[in-house]
């Protein structure tokens, strides 16, 4: 384990022009873990491997991140208090991409009023570096294109047909196979329906939050009435934090901020809300839907934790990090148990992509052939997947020992 200075990580991340999400993608470390490190009040112990991943994501040496080596040229060990944006560059890039201020606000998480205030300036405008990074990310440009240090890239030209390659891991391909077996829908049909289905889920989660916000407003109203009638209940007057939180939630819903990032934003006055670091309203809504459906044989969210660096235990693309904040899940677990006879090695052969359900010989798919089918699947398990399984089980045993 290595002691890491939170301020140094944050400063180096800002110097590299990376948001937490961007660093997480580069370093293969979860955004939540990066946030926990940066929000710590003192040095935080991290694994050597995690430190190495963060350094690689920042494109610096491990010693620089740990503070044992000097900073490379162009890096600062302090977080800049503010950055400067050229209002005309913002206007040009936004209009070139045919985005309204409201649309850019939705994509960046910066309010339309704030964007209008920036664009209304005649001189360079000072703002938080994270705000600059969010705008740049939403416009798909470097921050230098917004500061005027680099010329703006050409606006994207429309094309008649879009072809996109989507990389999925074997665990996701297995989900497609299981969904196909249950509902008869193809992977392409699922992909074509994905925008509609996601929009319905996102809007459903926002409607659910509006309902809860209305319930909270009513409860606050009752509390205020109680405070007016009984002055001795002094604690009923300490409602400022709840009122502030309600305002944040209202703005978050209005901006279709389905992950609740507004409360965790680094560039607003509500950064004191450390308690919401692990809160994800969209993930909560997904769990609510699963509970309402009440079919654990079809949809089951995993409660068990994963290692800090799961890629050390599993082949690439096998372990699924939380997707858009949603907990790791299993689809059709009962069907999987029936196919594999609940054999862990047979299941790992499918999960790791050593074999697919469609590869199983037809004559082995009958109930009478279960034993042969399980042996056939176990025989397809690669040595890499078998070694990964052993490491995973050792980690599980060690984690259980730590809890005792």
N, C-alpha and C positions, 0 to 999 in steps of 0.2 A: 504494500500500500504506500501511496505517496501523498503528502500534504499539498493541496492545491489552493492558491489564493484566489478567492472568488472575483475580486476586483481585477486581478491580472487576466483571468480568462475573459471577463467581460470586455476589458480594454482591448485585448488582442483580437477578440471577435469583431469589435467595432472597427478596429484598424484594418481588418480584412474585408470590411464591408458586408458582413454576413449577419443575417437574422439568426435567431435560435433555430428556427426550422431549417434554414439553409445549412447551418453548421451540423445539425443533426443528420441531414441527408448526406453530407460530405463525410462525416466521421462515423456514421452508422451507430450513433448513440442517440437515445430517445430525447426529444425536446424537453420532456418532463425532467429527465435527469440533469440536463444542462441548466434548466431553470432552478432546480434544487441547489446545484453547486453555486450558481451566481447569486442566489438570494440568501446564501448562508452568511451569518454574521462574522464568522471567523474561518480560518483555513479548514478545508474539508478533505477527509481521507478518501482517495479514489484508487482503484486498481491500476497497476502499471499498464495493463492492456488498454484501459479506458483512457488514461493519459496519452498513450501512444496514438490512439484513434483520434482524440481531439487535436493533438499536434498535427497529425496527418491532414485532418480536415482544414486546419488553419494554414497548412503548408509551411510549417516552421519545425524546428528541431524540438525534441522532447525537453531538452534542457532549458530552452527559451521559455516554454510554457511553465515549467516548474520553478523558474527563477534562478536556476544555476548558471545560465548562460546569458550574455547580453542580448538586447533586442536587435533584430535585423533592421536594416535601413528601411524607412517607411512605416515602421510600427511604433506605436506609442504605448506607454504603460499607464496611461490615464484615459478615462472615458471622456470624450469631448463633450463640453457642456451644451454645445449647439452646432448645427451645420447651416449652410447657406444654400438657398435654392433660387434659381433664376425664374421669376414668374412667367416670363415670355416662353421659356423652354417648356414649362409645364403646360401652358396653354396650347403650344404648337403640337406637342406630343399627344395630348389628350384629344384634340380635334383631328389630328392625323389618323388616330385609331378609331375615330367616330364614336367616342365615348362621351356621354353626358357627365356632368359633375356627379349626379346621383349614381350613375353606373360605376364611375371610378371610385366613389365613396364605398359602394357595396363591395368592390373587388379589393380595395386597399384597407378597409377598416378605418379610414379617416373620414370624418364627417364632411358632407357636401358644403356646409357652411365654412369649415376650415379651408377646404380647397378653394372656395370662392374668395375667401380673405387673402389667400396667397396670390391667386391670379390677379387680384385687384391692385396689387402693389406695383409701383413703377421701378423700384430699386430691389436688389437682392434681399431676400427675406430669410431671417434666422428662424430655425426650428430644430427640434430634437433629431439627432441622426437616425433614430429608428423610424421616425415619420418619413424622412427622406428615403430610407430603405424600402419602406412599405409602398410608397408611391412608385419607386423605380421597379419594384417587383411586379406591381399591378400593370405597369406599362411595358413590362418586358424589356427594360433598358438598364444600363449601368447607371449608378448614381451620378457619375460624371456627366452624363447626358442631361441631367436635370440641373446641375450646378453651372453648366456652360463650359466646363473644362474640356469636354469632348463634343464634337458635332453630333446632333441627333441622328440615329439610324433612320433609313427610309421607312415610311409607313408600309405595313404589310399589304400586298396586293391580293384581292379576292381571286379565288380559283374555282373552277367548275366542280372539281371532284376532290375530296380529301381522302387520303389513304394513310392510316395510322397503324403502326406496329405496337402492340401492347404486350409487355413482358409480364408473364405470370409465373408463379412458382408451381411446383408439383402439387402442393397442398390445395391451391386454388383450382388447378385442373381437376383434382379429385372431387372438389365440391361441384364443379360443372357436371362431372360424370354422375354423381349421386342425385343431383337435381334432375338430370335427364332421365335417370331410371325411375324416379318417382312421378315426374310430371310430363315426361315426353317432350320437353322443350330443349332446343339445341343451344349450344354456347352462343352462336351468332344471334339467335333470337333474344337471349338474355342481354347481350351487349346492346342490341338495338333498343331494348326496353329500358336499359339502365338510366338514361336521363330522366324519363318519365317517372320511374320508380323512385329514384333519388329525390326528385322534386316533391313527390307526394310525401315521402318520409320527412324531408326537411320542413315542408309547410305544416305537416302534422305535428312535428316537434314544436314549432313556433306557436301553433294554436294551443297546444297543451300548456306551454309556458304562459301564454296570455291568460288562460283559465286560472292557473296557479297564482299569477300576479294579481288578478281580480280578488281571489280569496284572501291574499295577503293584505290588499288595500282595505278590505272590509275588517280584517282583524286589527289593522292599525287604527282604523276609525274607532273601533270599540275601545282600544287601549287609550286613545286620546280622550274619549268621553269619560273613561274611568279616572284618568289623571285629573280632569277638570272637576270631577265630583269628589275626589278623595285626595287632597293635597299631601296627606301623610304618606301616600305611596310614591315616594320621591323617585324611585327607579323607573316609573312609567314615563318620566320626562326625558329619559336618556334614549331617545328614539332617533337621534340624528344619523347613526350608522345605518339603521334599518331604512330610513327615508332615502339616504344616499344610495344604498344598495338597490332599492326599488327603482330609483331613477336610472341607475346603470342598466338594470334589467330591461326597463322600458325602451331605452335607447338601443340596447343590444337586439331586442326583438324587432324594432323598427328598421334596423340595418340588416336584418336577416343574418345576424351573427350567430349561427346555429351552434358553434362550439363554445360560445361565451368568452371569446378572446378579449372583448372590450374591457372586461374587468381586470384582465391580466396585462393589458397593454403597457408597454414600457414608456409611452410618451404621453400619458395622461395623469391627472391628479389622483387617480384611484389605485395607484400601484401599491398602496398599503394593504390591499386585500390579499395577503398571503394565504388566507384560509381557503381561497377559491382556486389555488394552484392546481389541485387535482380534480376540480369539478368540471364535468363535461355534460351539459344538458342534453346534447344529442345522444350521447352514450346512455344516459339515464332513460331517455325516451325509448331507445331500442330495447333496453332491458324491460321497460314497462310493457312494450308490445309483446315481447316474448312471454312475459308473465301472464298477460291477458290471453294469449293463444293457448298457453298451458299445455304444450306438447313437447316435453323434454326429449322424446324419442325422435323429434324432427329438428328442433332448434334448441341448442344447449350452449349457454355461455360458460366459459371456463373460469373458475374462481382461483385456481392455483396460480402462484406467481412463477415467473420465468427467471432464469439467471440474468445477471446484469448484462452480460455479453453473450446472448444465445448463439451467435455465429461461431463461438468457440466450441459449441457442443453439436451443432447441426450443420449439414451441408448447406451451401448457399441457396437462398430462396425457399428453403423448407420452412423455417420458423417465420410465422407471420407476426410482425409487430402490431400493435393496436392500429387498426385501419380507421383513420379519421376519428381516432379516440375511442372507437368501439372495442370492447373487450374481445380477446381471442374467443373464437366460437367453434362449435362443431355442428355440421349439418348432417342430418340423418344418421346419428350415432348408432341407433338400433340396427339399421340396414348394414352399417359397417361391421358391427359385431356378427351379424348373420353371415356376411360374406367371408369374414376372416376367422369365424369361430372364436372370436375374442382373443386370438393369438396376437401378442404384441409384435412379434416379428413379421407376421403376415400384414398387420396394419402398417407397420413402418415401411414395408416394401411398397405399399400403395402411397403412403404419405410422402415418402422420399422420392417417388417417381421412378423407382426401379421397374415398376410394372403398372399398367393401367387396368381398370376393370374390364375394358373391352378386349384386353389381351388374353383374359382367362378363357381357355377352351370351353366351347358351349356345353360339352358333355360333363364338365366339372361344375356347372352352375346349378345343378339340381340339389335338393336337400339331402338326397341319399349319398351324394358325392362330396359331402362337406369335408370329411377327413382328407380325402385326396386333394381337394381344392386348397385346404390350408397348407398341406405339405408342398403343393405346387407353388403357392405364394411365398412361403418361407424360403423355398429354394431359390427364389429370384432376389432375395435380399442381398444387396451388395455389401462387401466388406466395409466400405466407408459408412454406410447406414448402420451396420451392426455395431461398429465402433462408436458411432454417434449415440446410439441407444444406450450403450454401456456407460458413456460419460454422463448422459442425461440422468440415468438412474442413480449414479454415484452422487451427482449434484443433489438429486431429490433426497437421498438418504442423509447427506450432510446437512441439508436445510432442515430436515426433520429433527436431527440431533441438536441443531442450534436452538430449536424451539423448546426443547426439553430442559 
